[in-house]
Amino acid sequence: MKDRITIDPKICHGQACIKGTRIPVHQILHMLANGDTIDELLEEFPSLEREDILACIEYAAELTEEQVTPDKALL
């Protein structure tokens, strides 16, 4: 994922984008959430590869990982 997603303050106001494009990760995720398939996205964005879209999903998954701290009452 790290070689496909980039954050640059000079591109799209520092939003996470697919490397080498101005396509924000959130745009791809919104399209997937609205029912677009990976194949449809690849048709709409011919410069993308399947791995770019999968990297967007992985990026979002990492952002949502919860950090669990032990409950002091259980210790």
C-alpha positions as CSV (number, residue, x, y, z in Angstrom):
1,M,0.0,0.0,0.0
2,K,2.8,2.4,0.9
3,D,4.0,2.5,-2.7
4,R,0.5,3.3,-4.1
5,I,-0.9,5.8,-1.7
6,T,0.7,9.2,-1.1
7,I,0.1,12.3,1.0
8,D,1.6,15.5,-0.4
9,P,0.6,18.9,0.9
10,K,1.0,20.3,-2.6
11,I,-1.5,17.8,-4.1
12,C,-5.2,17.8,-3.3
13,H,-4.6,19.9,-0.2
14,G,-2.7,17.0,1.4
15,Q,-5.4,14.4,1.1
16,A,-4.4,10.8,0.6
17,C,-4.3,10.1,-3.1
18,I,-3.3,7.3,-5.4
19,K,0.3,7.9,-6.2
20,G,1.0,9.6,-9.5
21,T,-2.6,10.9,-9.8
22,R,-4.9,13.5,-8.2
23,I,-7.5,10.8,-7.4
24,P,-8.2,11.0,-3.7
25,V,-8.5,7.7,-1.7
26,H,-11.9,8.9,-0.3
27,Q,-13.3,9.3,-3.8
28,I,-12.6,5.6,-4.7
29,L,-14.0,4.5,-1.3
30,H,-17.2,6.5,-1.7
31,M,-17.7,5.0,-5.2
32,L,-17.2,1.5,-3.9
33,A,-19.6,2.2,-1.0
34,N,-22.2,3.4,-3.5
35,G,-22.1,0.1,-5.3
36,D,-19.5,0.6,-8.0
37,T,-17.3,-2.4,-8.7
38,I,-13.6,-2.5,-9.0
39,D,-14.0,-3.3,-12.7
40,E,-16.3,-0.3,-13.1
41,L,-13.7,1.9,-11.4
42,L,-11.0,0.6,-13.7
43,E,-13.1,1.5,-16.7
44,E,-13.7,5.0,-15.3
45,F,-10.1,5.6,-14.4
46,P,-8.0,3.8,-17.0
47,S,-4.8,5.0,-15.4
48,L,-5.5,2.9,-12.3
49,E,-4.6,-0.7,-11.6
50,R,-6.6,-3.1,-9.5
51,E,-3.8,-2.9,-6.9
52,D,-4.4,0.9,-6.6
53,I,-8.0,0.3,-5.6
54,L,-7.1,-2.5,-3.2
55,A,-4.5,-0.2,-1.6
56,C,-7.3,2.4,-1.0
57,I,-9.3,-0.3,0.8
58,E,-6.2,-1.3,2.8
59,Y,-5.5,2.3,3.7
60,A,-9.0,2.8,5.0
61,A,-8.8,-0.5,7.0
62,E,-5.6,0.7,8.7
63,L,-7.3,4.0,9.6
64,T,-10.1,2.2,11.3
65,E,-8.1,-0.2,13.4
66,E,-9.0,0.2,17.0
67,Q,-6.3,0.3,19.6
68,V,-7.5,-1.6,22.6
69,T,-6.2,-0.7,26.0
70,P,-6.5,-3.0,28.9
71,D,-9.3,-2.3,31.4
72,K,-7.6,-1.6,34.7
73,A,-10.4,-3.4,36.5
74,L,-9.4,-6.6,34.7
75,L,-5.8,-6.4,35.7
